[in-house]
């Protein structure tokens, strides 16, 4: 079974009626949505994108060799 990581988000209500969210542990993850439910989905998707980018950068900087 895969373990789940937990992240803390700062969520703010916008003047337009939606929400913005940013992860404390990964501050590059910032997104917005009209509902909290949509915001959670957007945060998870943004987190996955950032983690993928960081993994690609790590492989470029430290290529694996066997």
C-alpha positions as CSV (number, residue, x, y, z in Angstrom):
1,X,0.0,0.0,0.0
2,X,1.4,3.4,-1.0
3,X,2.0,5.9,1.8
4,X,0.3,9.3,1.7
5,X,2.2,12.5,2.4
6,X,0.4,15.3,4.1
7,X,0.9,18.9,3.2
8,X,-0.3,22.1,4.9
9,X,-2.0,24.7,2.7
10,X,-2.7,28.3,3.2
11,X,-6.2,29.0,1.8
12,X,-7.5,32.5,1.3
13,X,-10.9,33.6,0.0
14,X,-10.6,36.0,-3.0
15,X,-12.6,39.2,-3.6
16,X,-14.2,37.5,-6.6
17,X,-15.6,34.7,-4.5
18,X,-13.2,31.9,-5.2
19,X,-10.2,30.6,-3.2
20,X,-6.4,30.6,-3.6
21,X,-4.2,28.0,-2.1
22,X,-0.4,27.6,-1.5
23,X,1.4,24.7,0.1
24,X,3.7,25.6,3.0
25,X,6.2,22.8,2.3
26,X,6.3,23.4,-1.4
27,X,5.7,27.1,-1.9
28,X,5.9,26.8,-5.7
29,X,2.5,25.1,-5.5
30,X,0.0,28.0,-5.9
31,X,-3.4,27.7,-7.5
32,X,-7.0,29.0,-7.4
33,X,-10.5,27.7,-7.8
34,X,-14.1,28.6,-7.1
35,X,-14.7,25.9,-4.4
36,X,-12.6,24.3,-1.7
37,X,-13.1,20.9,-3.4
38,X,-11.8,22.2,-6.7
39,X,-8.9,23.9,-4.9
40,X,-7.9,20.6,-3.3
41,X,-7.9,18.9,-6.7
42,X,-5.9,21.8,-8.2
43,X,-3.4,21.7,-5.4
44,X,-2.8,18.0,-5.8
45,X,-2.4,18.4,-9.6
46,X,0.0,21.4,-9.1
47,X,2.0,19.5,-6.5
48,X,2.4,16.5,-8.9
49,X,3.6,18.8,-11.7
50,X,6.2,20.5,-9.4
51,X,7.4,17.1,-8.1
52,X,7.7,15.8,-11.7
53,X,9.7,18.9,-12.7
54,X,12.0,18.6,-9.7
55,X,12.6,14.9,-10.4
56,X,13.5,15.7,-14.1
57,X,15.9,18.5,-12.9
58,X,17.5,16.1,-10.4
59,X,18.1,13.5,-13.1
60,X,19.6,16.1,-15.5
61,X,22.0,17.3,-12.7
62,X,22.8,13.8,-11.4
63,X,22.3,11.3,-14.3
64,X,22.1,7.7,-13.3
65,X,24.8,5.4,-14.5
66,X,25.2,1.7,-14.0
